[in-house]
Amino acid sequence: MADALRPLALVTGGWRRIGAAIARTLALAGYDLVLHAHSESKFAPEFAVELNGFGAAVHPLAADLADAQAVTRLPAEAMALAGRAPTLLVNCAALFREDSAATVTAAMLDEHLAVNLTAPVLLTRALAELADGDAAVIHILDQRVLNPVPDQLSYTLSKQALHAAVRTLARSLSPRVRVNAVAPGLTLPTPDYTEEQWLRLTALMPLERLASPADVAEAVLFLAQARAITGQTIFVDGGAHLESFARDFVYLET
């Protein structure tokens, strides 16, 4: 059984891809976990068993992040499941859909802002209301917040807004809650990429390498434990944010 003195982390989107890498790194570092998914069908019992093997208690929690009322309840529900309040919140879940300046609609903007901006801000507020000092929030952004591309307009705008919110929330919630962010670049391939394209994109990065999910997770853990840092964004992207790309990566080097 996990030690009740282990700190508790709430990770949205914590069952897959980068979220799962973050959960694994936190478990190895001594955290118990409340892992959120959009629905119970996304829970992965075998992954929970893996995390249990690292000494972590794992509590699954489902919620639609587009539902503001459900979002506001999440930290309290996490506390009810684990018996104590989270001291770390990692906002990893995100909505990513295709649109542009020519196709954007009010509905598309609303959907992205609800999940990618409103939900993280409301979760931060709810955690702050439960926190008894020395709590931390880490938002997962995207390297494009510095050098945007014309693709996925609603997604990009929502991430840029969350990036701007990092410093504002950090100032507003000091000294009890630290707020920072990690901005990954191209990290995990999807079926949209060929192996050859992936290699060519890797060569475009200033470091000639792409970040791995473990690289992103290590940055999250660093910020979680860095008690003298707040209001900062760490770019974990092979240096991609130093360049200005004409299009989203999926359209480059095809």
C-alpha positions, 0 to 999 in steps of 0.5 A, a space after each residue: 500500500 502506498 505511503 499516505 505521506 506521499 504527495 498527491 498529483 492530479 494529472 489531466 489526460 494522464 493515461 496516454 502519450 505525454 500525460 502517461 509519461 508524466 504520470 510515470 515520472 511522478 510515480 517514480 519520484 514518489 507521488 501518488 496519482 489521480 489520473 483524469 480522462 475524458 471518460 472511463 473508457 480511456 482508463 488503462 488498468 494495466 498502466 495503473 498496475 505498472 504505476 502501482 509497481 513504483 509504489 504509487 496509489 492510482 485513482 482514476 477520475 473521468 470528466 469532460 473538460 468542456 463542462 466548467 462545473 465538472 472541471 471545478 469539482 475535479 480537485 475536490 473529487 481527487 481529494 475525496 478519492 485519495 483522502 488528501 488534497 493534491 499538491 501538484 496539478 498538471 494540465 496536460 489534456 488538450 483539444 487539437 483540431 484543424 482550422 484556419 483563419 479562412 475556416 474558423 468558427 465561433 463554435 470551434 473557438 469556443 470548444 478549444 478555449 473551453 478545454 485548453 484555457 478555461 479548464 486549466 484556469 478553473 482547475 488552478 483556482 480550485 486547487 488553490 482553494 484547497 491548497 495549504 501552501 506549497 502547491 504547484 501547477 504546471 500547464 502543458 503548452 506548445 512551442 508554437 506559442 512563440 512562433 505561431 503557424 497559420 494552421 490549427 488556429 483555434 488550438 494555437 490561440 487557446 494555447 497562446 492565451 494559456 501561455 499568457 495566463 501563466 505569469 498572471 496566475 503566478 502573480 495572483 496566487 503567490 506565495 501559496 501556489 507556484 504556476 509554471 509551464 512546459 512547452 513541448 515541440 514535436 514529440 510523438 509521431 502520429 499516423 500522419 507522419 512517415 518515418 522518412 518525414 520524421 527524420 527530416 523534421 528532426 534534422 530541422 531542429 537546432 539541436 537536430 533532435 526531438 524531445 521525447 515524452 520522458 524529456 517533457 516529463 523530466 521538465 515537469 518534475 523539475 518545476 514541481 520541485 523547484 520551490 523558488 521558480 514561478 511564472 516560467 515556461 520551459 521549452 522542451 522542443 529541440 530548439 524549435 521555438 528558436 525558429 519560425 516555421 511556415 506551416 505546422 510540422 505535419 505539412 513540412 518535409 513531406 
